[in-house]
Amino acid sequence: MITKYIANISGSQLVVTGEGILEGIYVTATSSGTMKLIDGVAAGGSIMVNTFTPAAGYHNIGSARFFNGIYVEKGGTSIDATFFVRQEDR
């Protein structure tokens, strides 16, 4: 397995496709921003983590497995984050 990062998540968007493990999220900046993490490639997938308001800094997720991808629904004012994901080489 390798570690990948996907930077500059600043709105609702697809982070990564396929199966893997979410290890952490680094929130660079936020102003009352919220996130909902979805196991899927669009907003209609299974909720991994329901809506939360992260503080700036690193959030160690541990080993949250996802099967279809990670889609982030952004709410609130603003948020800028980097996701740390492990996936097998393809």
TITORMI-333762 format. One line per 3 residues: number of its first residue (from 1); for each residue x, y, z of N, C-alpha, C. Coordinates in steps of 0.02 Angstrom, whole numbers, m for minus. Layout:
% residues N
NUM) X Y Z X Y Z X Y Z ~ ...
% end
This chain:
% residues 90
1) 42 m59 0 0 0 0 44 62 0 ~ 19 115 m30 55 178 m31 12 232 1 ~ 43 285 21 6 342 48 3 396 m5
4) m58 421 m16 m68 474 m63 m97 534 m25 ~ m89 591 m51 m124 648 m23 m159 686 m78 ~ m215 714 m62 m254 753 m108 m263 820 m76
7) m234 872 m103 m232 937 m70 m287 983 m95 ~ m296 1035 m56 m337 1092 m75 m411 1076 m84 ~ m440 1040 m38 m511 1029 m38 m543 1090 m8
10) m577 1129 m49 m605 1192 m24 m680 1197 m37 ~ m709 1143 m63 m781 1142 m76 m805 1071 m79 ~ m868 1061 m93 m895 993 m101 m863 963 m163
13) m832 904 m155 m799 873 m213 m777 802 m198 ~ m763 766 m251 m735 698 m247 m661 704 m229 ~ m641 667 m178 m571 668 m155 m532 613 m189
16) m559 552 m188 m523 495 m216 m575 441 m235 ~ m559 401 m285 m603 345 m304 m571 280 m284 ~ m612 228 m279 m588 161 m263 m587 148 m188
19) m557 92 m170 m554 69 m100 m489 93 m68 ~ m491 106 m3 m431 125 33 m445 140 106 ~ m397 174 137 m402 191 208 m388 266 216
22) m433 300 249 m423 370 265 m385 372 331 ~ m325 401 330 m283 404 390 m288 470 427 ~ m298 524 391 m301 588 425 m322 644 379
25) m337 700 410 m356 761 375 m318 819 407 ~ m286 860 366 m254 920 391 m295 980 368 ~ m324 1015 415 m364 1074 400 m317 1134 403
28) m305 1164 345 m260 1221 340 m294 1283 368 ~ m356 1293 348 m392 1352 371 m467 1338 368 ~ m504 1369 414 m576 1363 414 m607 1424 447
31) m665 1442 423 m704 1495 453 m775 1469 459 ~ m789 1434 513 m854 1402 524 m872 1352 470 ~ m821 1321 440 m833 1270 389 m851 1204 420
34) m892 1165 384 m910 1098 405 m896 1049 349 ~ m889 985 367 m879 932 318 m923 872 335 ~ m945 837 284 m976 771 292 m937 726 244
37) m912 669 269 m873 623 229 m917 565 207 ~ m917 552 142 m961 502 113 m919 449 77 ~ m936 386 88 m905 330 52 m941 324 m14
40) m913 355 m65 m944 354 m131 m912 406 m175 ~ m938 411 m236 m910 458 m284 m955 519 m293 ~ m1009 521 m255 m1055 578 m257 m1091 583 m190
43) m1131 633 m182 m1164 647 m118 m1211 592 m96 ~ m1233 548 m140 m1281 496 m122 m1253 433 m92 ~ m1189 430 m77 m1158 370 m50 m1172 361 24
46) m1140 312 55 m1148 297 126 m1107 347 168 ~ m1137 372 221 m1103 421 263 m1049 385 305 ~ m987 409 299 m932 385 341 m931 423 406
49) m932 490 400 m932 535 458 m984 589 443 ~ m1034 594 487 m1085 645 476 m1057 714 487 ~ m1095 764 474 m1072 834 475 m1036 851 540
52) m975 878 533 m936 900 591 m900 965 573 ~ m879 1001 625 m843 1065 616 m772 1055 641 ~ m725 1043 595 m656 1031 617 m619 1095 633
55) m575 1091 681 m530 1147 697 m470 1144 650 ~ m435 1198 643 m374 1198 603 m323 1151 637 ~ m284 1116 596 m233 1069 622 m244 1000 595
58) m203 952 618 m205 884 594 m255 843 636 ~ m295 803 602 m344 759 634 m326 688 614 ~ m301 649 662 m283 579 651 m347 538 651
61) m364 510 593 m425 471 586 m411 398 607 ~ m349 377 602 m333 307 618 m335 265 555 ~ m386 226 548 m391 183 489 m464 173 469
64) m494 226 444 m564 223 422 m566 197 350 ~ m591 136 342 m593 104 276 m651 132 236 ~ m638 144 172 m691 162 124 m686 114 66
67) m741 104 30 m745 53 m21 m755 80 m92 ~ m785 138 m98 m803 165 m163 m767 230 m180 ~ m741 263 m131 m709 328 m140 m727 372 m80
70) m702 434 m81 m721 482 m30 m747 545 m65 ~ m808 562 m48 m837 625 m71 m848 668 m10 ~ m829 732 m15 m836 779 40 m892 828 24
73) m940 833 70 m990 886 66 m968 942 112 ~ m955 1000 83 m933 1058 122 m994 1100 140 ~ m995 1124 201 m1047 1168 223 m1016 1227 260
76) m1057 1270 286 m1032 1327 323 m999 1378 278 ~ m954 1416 305 m924 1472 269 m866 1451 224 ~ m811 1427 253 m754 1407 212 m712 1355 248
79) m678 1314 208 m633 1263 236 m582 1245 182 ~ m521 1233 202 m467 1212 158 m431 1155 192 ~ m431 1096 162 m404 1037 196 m366 991 148
82) m321 951 176 m283 901 140 m300 833 170 ~ m315 784 128 m333 716 150 m275 669 140 ~ m260 628 190 m207 578 186 m240 509 181
85) m228 476 125 m263 415 106 m213 361 88 ~ m226 299 109 m186 242 87 m226 202 37 ~ m195 186 m19 m225 143 m70 m171 98 m100
88) m193 41 m126 m146 m3 m159 m127 26 m226 ~ m66 11 m248 m45 33 m315 m92 2 m366 ~ m107 41 m415 m151 16 m469 m113 6 m531
% end
